[in-house]
Amino acid sequence: YSITTVSKALNDYSDISDSTKQKILDLCEEMDYIPNLSARSLITNKSYTIGIIFEEVTGVGLQHPLFSKILESFKNTVEALGYDIMFLSKSMGAKNGSYLQHSKRKQVEAVLVLCGEFNSPEMIKLYKSNIPTILIDFEFEGVTNITSNNKQALNQAVRFLTDLGHTKIANIYGGEFQHIGAIRKNYFEEAMRKY
């Protein structure tokens, strides 16, 4: 078969017959051929890789009960769509760089951000780049974000506790230095005034 026909079979083009496509795929399996994804990404401009920036400030790391659930769900979703995930770090070997530089070097197609310092100048450079970014529990204009309905959750929690007769209610919100902690503190105080 010609290089073009083999390429069409490997990329699941519809303009070759199913029997030809199957013969080529069978030969590839028999020969243990695996396409070079790096070479393919140069042509298609797709790496099928999503970067993850994960900075967990409590020291619990991937064992964090909430973050581990978010990451596991995200991983399962992107894998079902044919994508891989890659954790990004600030340093690559002996060289220090930025998350934006690392994302470009690794040619990730998008970045999921789950960290404590969302508002650092380095992170803002990433948000303003042409790499699609998804923020967890942080809002930045023009960037996709996913967050809990904190107002509703704290309202329900305070209402539930006051309905039980409690009047001395504490809220552990993680600290005002964290964006989401400050938001949750405000909604808690609002619910306490209401009830």
C-alpha positions as CSV (number, residue, x, y, z in Angstrom):
1,Y,0.0,0.0,0.0
2,S,1.1,3.6,-0.5
3,I,2.2,5.8,2.3
4,T,-1.0,7.8,1.8
5,T,-3.2,4.8,2.1
6,V,-1.5,3.5,5.2
7,S,-1.7,7.0,6.8
8,K,-5.5,7.2,6.0
9,A,-6.0,3.7,7.6
10,L,-4.1,4.7,10.7
11,N,-6.0,8.0,11.0
12,D,-9.4,6.4,10.3
13,Y,-10.2,8.3,7.1
14,S,-13.5,7.3,5.5
15,D,-12.3,7.5,1.9
16,I,-10.6,4.0,1.9
17,S,-12.5,0.8,2.0
18,D,-13.1,-1.0,5.3
19,S,-11.4,-4.1,4.1
20,T,-8.2,-2.2,3.1
21,K,-8.2,-0.4,6.4
22,Q,-8.6,-3.6,8.3
23,K,-5.8,-5.3,6.4
24,I,-3.4,-2.4,7.2
25,L,-4.4,-2.4,10.9
26,D,-3.9,-6.2,11.1
27,L,-0.4,-5.8,9.5
28,C,0.4,-3.0,12.0
29,E,-0.6,-5.2,14.9
30,E,1.3,-8.2,13.5
31,M,4.4,-6.1,13.1
32,D,3.9,-4.5,16.5
33,Y,3.9,-1.1,14.8
34,I,3.0,1.9,17.0
35,P,2.6,5.4,15.4
36,N,5.1,8.0,16.7
37,L,2.8,10.4,18.5
38,S,5.5,13.1,18.6
39,A,5.8,13.0,14.8
40,R,2.1,12.9,14.4
41,S,1.6,15.9,16.7
42,L,4.0,18.0,14.4
43,I,1.6,17.3,11.5
44,T,-1.7,17.4,13.2
45,N,-0.8,20.1,15.8
46,K,-2.6,17.9,18.4
47,S,-0.8,16.2,21.3
48,Y,-3.9,14.7,22.9
49,T,-2.4,15.7,26.2
50,I,-3.9,17.9,28.9
51,G,-1.6,19.4,31.5
52,I,-2.4,19.6,35.2
53,I,-1.0,22.1,37.6
54,F,-1.6,20.8,41.1
55,E,-0.2,22.6,44.1
56,E,-1.7,21.5,47.4
57,V,-0.6,23.7,50.3
58,T,-1.5,21.5,53.2
59,G,1.1,18.8,52.4
60,V,-1.5,16.0,52.0
61,G,-0.8,16.0,48.2
62,L,-2.8,13.6,46.0
63,Q,-4.3,12.0,49.1
64,H,-6.4,15.2,49.7
65,P,-9.9,13.8,49.8
66,L,-11.5,16.5,47.6
67,F,-8.6,17.1,45.1
68,S,-8.1,13.4,44.6
69,K,-11.8,13.0,43.6
70,I,-11.6,16.0,41.2
71,L,-8.4,14.6,39.6
72,E,-9.7,11.1,39.3
73,S,-13.0,12.3,37.7
74,F,-11.0,14.6,35.3
75,K,-8.6,11.8,34.4
76,N,-11.5,9.3,33.6
77,T,-13.3,11.9,31.5
78,V,-10.3,12.9,29.4
79,E,-9.2,9.3,28.9
80,A,-12.6,8.4,27.6
81,L,-12.2,11.2,25.0
82,G,-8.8,9.8,23.9
83,Y,-6.6,12.2,25.8
84,D,-3.8,11.7,28.3
85,I,-2.9,13.8,31.3
86,M,0.5,15.1,32.4
87,F,1.4,16.8,35.7
88,L,3.3,20.0,35.0
89,S,6.0,21.4,37.3
90,K,7.9,24.6,37.4
91,S,11.2,23.0,36.9
92,M,12.2,20.6,34.1
93,G,15.4,18.8,35.3
94,A,18.0,21.4,36.2
95,K,16.3,24.2,34.4
96,N,13.7,26.4,36.2
97,G,11.0,27.9,34.1
98,S,7.4,28.8,34.3
99,Y,4.2,26.8,33.9
100,L,3.6,28.5,30.6
101,Q,7.0,27.6,29.3
102,H,6.6,24.0,30.5
103,S,3.1,23.8,28.9
104,K,4.5,25.0,25.6
105,R,7.5,22.6,25.7
106,K,5.3,19.6,26.4
107,Q,2.8,20.9,23.8
108,V,-0.2,20.3,26.0
109,E,-3.5,21.3,24.4
110,A,-5.1,22.6,27.6
111,V,-4.2,23.0,31.3
112,L,-6.3,22.2,34.4
113,V,-5.3,24.4,37.3
114,L,-5.8,23.3,40.9
115,C,-3.6,25.3,43.2
116,G,-3.4,27.8,46.1
117,E,-1.7,30.7,44.3
118,F,-4.0,31.3,41.4
119,N,-3.3,35.0,41.3
120,S,0.4,34.9,40.9
121,P,2.0,36.8,38.0
122,E,3.2,33.5,36.6
123,M,-0.3,32.0,36.6
124,I,-1.8,35.1,35.0
125,K,0.7,34.8,32.1
126,L,-0.6,31.3,31.6
127,Y,-4.3,32.4,31.7
128,K,-3.5,35.2,29.1
129,S,-1.8,32.8,26.8
130,N,-3.4,31.0,23.9
131,I,-3.5,27.7,25.8
132,P,-7.0,26.9,27.0
133,T,-7.1,26.8,30.8
134,I,-9.7,25.5,33.3
135,L,-9.6,26.8,36.8
136,I,-10.9,24.9,39.8
137,D,-12.4,27.2,42.6
138,F,-11.0,30.4,41.1
139,E,-12.4,33.0,38.7
140,F,-10.4,34.9,36.1
141,E,-12.0,36.9,33.4
142,G,-12.1,35.0,30.1
143,V,-10.9,31.7,31.6
144,T,-13.2,28.7,32.1
145,N,-13.7,27.9,35.8
146,I,-15.5,25.2,37.8
147,T,-16.5,25.8,41.3
148,S,-19.0,24.6,43.9
149,N,-22.1,26.5,44.6
150,N,-20.5,27.8,47.9
151,K,-23.3,30.2,48.7
152,Q,-26.0,27.5,48.5
153,A,-23.9,24.9,50.4
154,L,-23.1,27.2,53.3
155,N,-26.7,28.5,53.4
156,Q,-28.0,24.9,53.6
157,A,-25.4,23.9,56.2
158,V,-26.2,26.9,58.5
159,R,-29.9,26.4,58.1
160,F,-29.6,22.7,58.9
161,L,-27.6,23.4,62.1
162,T,-29.9,26.3,63.2
163,D,-33.0,24.1,62.6
164,L,-31.4,21.7,65.1
165,G,-31.2,24.5,67.6
166,H,-27.5,25.2,67.4
167,T,-26.4,28.8,67.8
168,K,-22.6,28.5,68.3
169,I,-21.5,27.4,64.8
170,A,-17.9,27.5,63.6
171,N,-16.7,27.5,60.0
172,I,-13.2,26.1,59.0
173,Y,-12.7,27.8,55.6
174,G,-9.0,27.2,54.9
175,G,-7.8,30.8,55.4
176,E,-8.5,34.1,53.7
177,F,-5.2,33.9,51.8
178,Q,-6.9,31.4,49.6
179,H,-9.4,32.8,47.2
180,I,-12.0,30.2,47.8
181,G,-11.5,30.4,51.6
182,A,-12.3,34.1,51.6
183,I,-15.5,33.5,49.5
184,R,-16.6,30.7,51.8
185,K,-16.0,32.8,54.9
186,N,-18.2,35.6,53.4
187,Y,-21.0,33.3,52.5
188,F,-20.8,31.7,56.0
189,E,-21.1,35.0,57.7
190,E,-24.0,36.0,55.4
191,A,-25.8,32.8,56.3
192,M,-25.2,33.3,60.0
193,R,-26.7,36.8,59.8
194,K,-29.7,35.4,57.9
195,Y,-30.5,32.6,60.4
